[in-house]
Amino acid sequence: MSQVLDAPSSTAAGAPGPSGPAPDPAELAALHGLTVSGARPTLPAYVRQLWQRRHFITAFATAKLTAQYSQAKLGQVWQVMTPLLNAAVYYFIFGMLMNTKRDVPDYVPFLVTGVFIFTFTQSSVMAGTRAIAGSLGLVRALHFPRAALPISYCLQQLQQLLFSMCALVVILLCFGVPPTPSWLLVLPVLTLQFTFNMGLALVMARLGSRTPDIAQLMPFVLRTWMYVSGVMWSIDAVLKDRHLPHVLQVLLESNPAAVYIDLMRFALIDSFHADQLPHHVWAWALGWALLAGVGGFIYFWKAEETYGRG
């Protein structure tokens, strides 16, 4: 008996079949509904994916906030103590030694408000810078819109600020600053600042994912930004007393950190009047929020496929 061996089929993968060449892999994938893993979705689809994961974003932010001081004996008290201690140091150096308080009524509420509001932006930027680079295990293990990470970190900083605002209210009352209807302006100011912070954090998250060394540079950049944002001194008083170049005046007044700080002071401190605010301050606040929020989101989304790779 003879054995019959089957010859290899002429229609094997990659070989032309009776009806022509084998179909293109991309066409086969599209035919069976397959997509590239980690491919960037369209912008509307990306927004929908983020909205579907809103519960994860808030839960992740709350968990990070709870764990932040879990090893400290005072626990969550440090959420308020840290900015208060910073304010005490700035009061000693700038308020007493440099006597910047002479031109500012209610200097302690003025200073503490500036420190709390700038710390919100500062912490959001630093957290955003490390959002992707510091969560590579999560990014590589699970498929989700990567913007959820920097957004959740900004939400964490907002939650921390709300604790600090409770302490700020106590300080205002202790220094004789009465509650007024203008306190309701806190909500739109925080909404605009959160949008600005989120956009900035998204930009820094993309940059930090490719260049982790940026995280080492940012503390110096943010410290310089703080010194020119009127946290410890009054921009309005400085501009009145000195004949600075017009371009420098515009830069100081339109500085986004200074804009949000001034608006918060105007909302909370009775002695901080409208004539101390820059011209068109609400337009500046809205413009910075839209520019950073929308621009930062699109900038981050464009690199969605690259996060966690390489």
Wavefront OBJ file of the C-alpha trace (Angstrom):
o trace
v 0.000 0.000 0.000
v 1.232 3.455 -0.743
v 0.837 6.470 1.428
v -0.484 9.636 -0.119
v 0.943 12.850 1.281
v -1.128 16.012 0.946
v 0.717 18.820 -0.773
v 0.658 22.234 0.872
v -2.329 24.256 -0.117
v -1.627 27.004 -2.623
v -4.016 29.302 -0.720
v -1.925 29.470 2.462
v -1.657 32.823 4.203
v 0.197 35.294 2.081
v -0.022 33.176 -1.099
v -2.318 34.115 -3.940
v -5.473 32.060 -4.104
v -7.555 30.998 -7.066
v -9.423 34.269 -7.040
v -6.378 36.555 -6.639
v -4.032 37.792 -3.872
v -4.843 37.367 -0.176
v -6.860 40.235 1.362
v -5.012 43.045 3.157
v -4.748 42.546 6.978
v -6.254 45.994 7.575
v -9.260 45.042 5.441
v -9.643 41.764 7.320
v -9.545 43.589 10.655
v -12.149 46.093 9.508
v -14.304 43.250 8.146
v -14.376 41.543 11.546
v -14.727 44.719 13.627
v -11.197 44.715 15.032
v -9.437 47.955 15.965
v -5.889 48.887 16.936
v -5.312 48.465 20.669
v -4.962 51.879 22.335
v -5.906 53.793 19.182
v -6.945 57.386 19.702
v -10.729 57.781 19.456
v -12.372 60.816 17.965
v -12.659 63.826 20.254
v -16.437 63.466 20.869
v -16.000 59.735 21.570
v -13.140 60.547 23.940
v -15.326 62.984 25.877
v -18.078 60.360 26.102
v -15.608 57.779 27.430
v -14.472 60.198 30.131
v -18.063 60.930 31.125
v -18.794 57.198 31.367
v -15.861 56.906 33.792
v -16.787 59.918 35.934
v -17.425 57.703 38.955
v -13.948 56.187 38.628
v -12.417 59.687 38.383
v -14.107 60.922 41.565
v -13.456 57.686 43.480
v -9.790 57.690 42.428
v -9.392 61.319 43.531
v -11.010 60.649 46.916
v -8.890 57.540 47.479
v -5.681 59.431 46.673
v -6.672 62.239 49.034
v -7.451 59.808 51.855
v -4.176 57.930 51.393
v -2.036 61.061 51.087
v -1.515 61.530 54.828
v -2.489 58.040 55.999
v 0.971 57.437 57.526
v 1.027 60.732 59.460
v -0.209 60.809 63.052
v -2.250 63.964 62.459
v -3.690 62.439 59.287
v -5.921 64.737 57.232
v -5.153 67.701 59.513
v -2.056 68.255 57.363
v -4.318 69.174 54.465
v -4.962 72.448 56.306
v -1.763 72.720 58.344
v 0.607 72.661 55.364
v -0.695 75.815 53.621
v -1.190 77.517 57.011
v 2.434 76.904 57.972
v 3.536 78.229 54.596
v 1.417 81.329 55.185
v 3.011 81.799 58.626
v 6.501 81.687 57.085
v 5.528 84.175 54.376
v 3.955 86.473 56.966
v 7.174 86.534 58.985
v 9.433 87.134 55.959
v 7.305 89.378 53.783
v 4.793 90.868 56.211
v 7.120 91.645 59.109
v 10.716 91.718 57.827
v 9.925 93.298 54.449
v 6.860 95.157 55.785
v 4.677 94.499 52.761
v 1.661 94.573 55.059
v 1.829 98.356 55.422
v -0.069 98.890 52.161
v -2.590 96.091 52.655
v -5.578 96.199 55.034
v -6.478 92.817 56.543
v -3.062 91.508 55.580
v -3.432 88.086 57.231
v -6.685 87.209 55.359
v -5.098 88.745 52.241
v -2.011 86.533 52.587
v -3.782 83.306 53.553
v -6.236 83.646 50.654
v -3.347 84.127 48.231
v -1.440 81.143 49.606
v -4.449 78.807 49.491
v -5.497 79.778 45.963
v -1.990 79.632 44.507
v -1.326 76.309 46.248
v -4.375 74.923 44.441
v -2.840 75.760 41.060
v 0.685 74.776 42.118
v -0.362 71.354 43.420
v -2.523 70.664 40.368
v 0.362 71.392 38.004
v 2.805 69.240 39.973
v 0.316 66.368 40.213
v -0.433 66.620 36.504
v 3.268 66.513 35.635
v 3.574 63.105 37.331
v 0.103 61.806 36.396
v 1.185 59.525 33.537
v 4.841 58.916 34.389
v 3.942 57.984 37.967
v 1.085 55.642 36.988
v 2.657 53.573 34.223
v 1.558 50.300 35.802
v -2.079 51.377 35.703
v -1.755 52.887 32.225
v -0.215 49.722 30.763
v -2.528 47.293 32.544
v -5.933 48.844 31.815
v -7.570 50.472 28.830
v -9.234 53.771 29.717
v -8.999 57.393 28.543
v -5.688 58.587 29.954
v -7.043 62.078 30.612
v -8.880 60.541 33.560
v -5.617 60.540 35.537
v -4.659 64.253 35.419
v -8.319 65.230 35.808
v -8.658 63.056 38.913
v -5.487 64.574 40.384
v -6.897 68.074 39.844
v -10.137 66.969 41.481
v -8.103 65.697 44.419
v -6.497 69.134 44.801
v -9.917 70.781 44.633
v -11.153 68.538 47.436
v -8.097 69.472 49.475
v -8.718 73.164 48.816
v -12.258 72.836 50.156
v -10.818 71.670 53.496
v -8.498 74.673 53.463
v -11.384 77.015 52.659
v -13.094 75.952 55.880
v -9.997 77.094 57.783
v -9.926 80.289 55.721
v -13.490 81.129 56.750
v -12.495 80.763 60.410
v -9.494 83.064 59.863
v -11.659 85.664 58.133
v -14.156 85.686 61.001
v -11.394 85.846 63.630
v -9.908 88.927 61.947
v -13.242 90.695 61.775
v -14.087 90.108 58.117
v -17.892 89.757 57.977
v -19.745 87.366 55.650
v -21.246 89.223 52.692
v -23.249 88.229 49.588
v -20.015 88.516 47.596
v -18.902 85.250 49.194
v -21.167 83.536 46.644
v -18.655 84.565 43.971
v -16.361 81.857 45.355
v -18.233 79.234 43.299
v -17.707 80.756 39.824
v -14.120 81.700 40.697
v -13.279 78.153 41.768
v -15.034 76.732 38.695
v -12.930 78.890 36.377
v -9.725 78.187 38.284
v -10.376 74.441 38.322
v -10.886 74.492 34.542
v -7.636 76.421 34.121
v -5.742 74.080 36.464
v -7.111 71.005 34.703
v -6.000 72.256 31.302
v -2.549 73.117 32.592
v -2.263 69.710 34.284
v -3.200 67.969 31.009
v -0.477 69.860 29.167
v 2.089 69.010 31.826
v 0.956 65.365 31.920
v 1.749 64.969 28.219
v 5.107 66.727 28.583
v 5.965 64.785 31.737
v 5.104 61.445 30.148
v 7.916 61.923 27.625
v 10.357 63.964 29.708
v 10.157 62.936 33.395
v 12.926 65.414 34.266
v 10.351 68.197 33.908
v 9.061 67.180 37.343
v 12.427 68.227 38.816
v 12.330 71.595 37.076
v 8.735 72.562 37.847
v 9.234 73.489 41.557
v 11.608 76.280 40.494
v 9.237 77.485 37.778
v 6.255 77.440 40.151
v 8.170 79.227 42.901
v 9.076 82.015 40.481
v 5.460 82.161 39.315
v 4.302 82.535 42.924
v 6.637 85.483 43.586
v 5.224 87.445 40.628
v 1.572 86.582 41.322
v 0.964 88.889 44.252
v 0.583 86.128 46.802
v 2.535 87.984 49.505
v 2.235 91.543 48.200
v -0.320 93.754 46.500
v 0.124 94.113 42.742
v -2.218 97.113 42.795
v -0.072 98.942 45.396
v 3.145 98.179 43.510
v 1.747 99.460 40.205
v 0.603 102.683 41.885
v 3.907 103.416 43.623
v 6.250 102.583 40.740
v 6.308 103.704 37.120
v 6.815 100.309 35.552
v 6.810 99.744 31.768
v 3.295 99.283 30.405
v 4.099 95.812 29.063
v 5.205 94.686 32.536
v 2.021 96.094 34.072
v -0.120 94.169 31.600
v 1.821 90.963 32.279
v 1.394 91.340 36.045
v -2.318 92.115 35.813
v -3.130 89.401 33.266
v -1.111 86.704 35.061
v -3.709 83.905 35.455
v -2.652 83.008 38.997
v -2.931 86.672 40.041
v -6.324 86.984 38.322
v -7.854 84.105 40.287
v -6.222 85.236 43.538
v -7.554 88.790 43.126
v -11.049 87.543 42.340
v -11.058 85.340 45.425
v -9.849 88.219 47.595
v -12.544 90.453 46.133
v -15.158 87.786 46.918
v -14.065 87.126 50.508
v -12.341 90.219 51.939
v -14.510 93.276 52.554
v -11.566 95.714 52.391
v -10.452 94.441 48.960
v -12.437 96.695 46.618
v -13.295 96.472 42.944
v -10.910 99.322 42.056
v -8.021 97.042 43.087
v -8.940 94.514 40.408
v -7.326 94.619 36.961
v -9.425 95.895 34.069
v -11.682 93.236 32.507
v -10.696 90.768 35.229
v -13.668 88.450 34.658
v -12.900 88.357 30.938
v -9.293 87.433 31.768
v -10.472 84.688 34.144
v -12.879 83.214 31.581
v -10.364 83.526 28.752
v -7.585 81.755 30.658
v -9.994 78.983 31.703
v -11.170 78.374 28.124
v -7.687 78.638 26.617
v -6.082 76.267 29.114
v -9.070 73.963 29.565
v -10.004 73.395 25.921
v -6.495 73.791 24.506
v -4.918 71.560 27.151
v -7.547 68.857 26.664
v -7.039 68.742 22.892
v -3.252 68.828 23.282
v -3.383 65.839 25.652
v -5.880 63.926 23.504
v -3.692 64.177 20.397
v -1.024 62.020 22.085
v -3.456 59.464 23.546
v -1.872 56.560 21.633
v 1.615 57.224 23.011
v 0.998 57.114 26.757
v 2.573 54.130 28.467
v 4.617 53.107 25.434
v 8.356 53.179 24.873
l 1 2 3 4 5 6 7 8 9 10 11 12 13 14 15 16 17 18 19 20 21 22 23 24 25 26 27 28 29 30 31 32 33 34 35 36 37 38 39 40 41 42 43 44 45 46 47 48 49 50 51 52 53 54 55 56 57 58 59 60 61 62 63 64 65 66 67 68 69 70 71 72 73 74 75 76 77 78 79 80 81 82 83 84 85 86 87 88 89 90 91 92 93 94 95 96 97 98 99 100 101 102 103 104 105 106 107 108 109 110 111 112 113 114 115 116 117 118 119 120 121 122 123 124 125 126 127 128 129 130 131 132 133 134 135 136 137 138 139 140 141 142 143 144 145 146 147 148 149 150 151 152 153 154 155 156 157 158 159 160 161 162 163 164 165 166 167 168 169 170 171 172 173 174 175 176 177 178 179 180 181 182 183 184 185 186 187 188 189 190 191 192 193 194 195 196 197 198 199 200 201 202 203 204 205 206 207 208 209 210 211 212 213 214 215 216 217 218 219 220 221 222 223 224 225 226 227 228 229 230 231 232 233 234 235 236 237 238 239 240 241 242 243 244 245 246 247 248 249 250 251 252 253 254 255 256 257 258 259 260 261 262 263 264 265 266 267 268 269 270 271 272 273 274 275 276 277 278 279 280 281 282 283 284 285 286 287 288 289 290 291 292 293 294 295 296 297 298 299 300 301 302 303 304 305 306 307 308 309 310
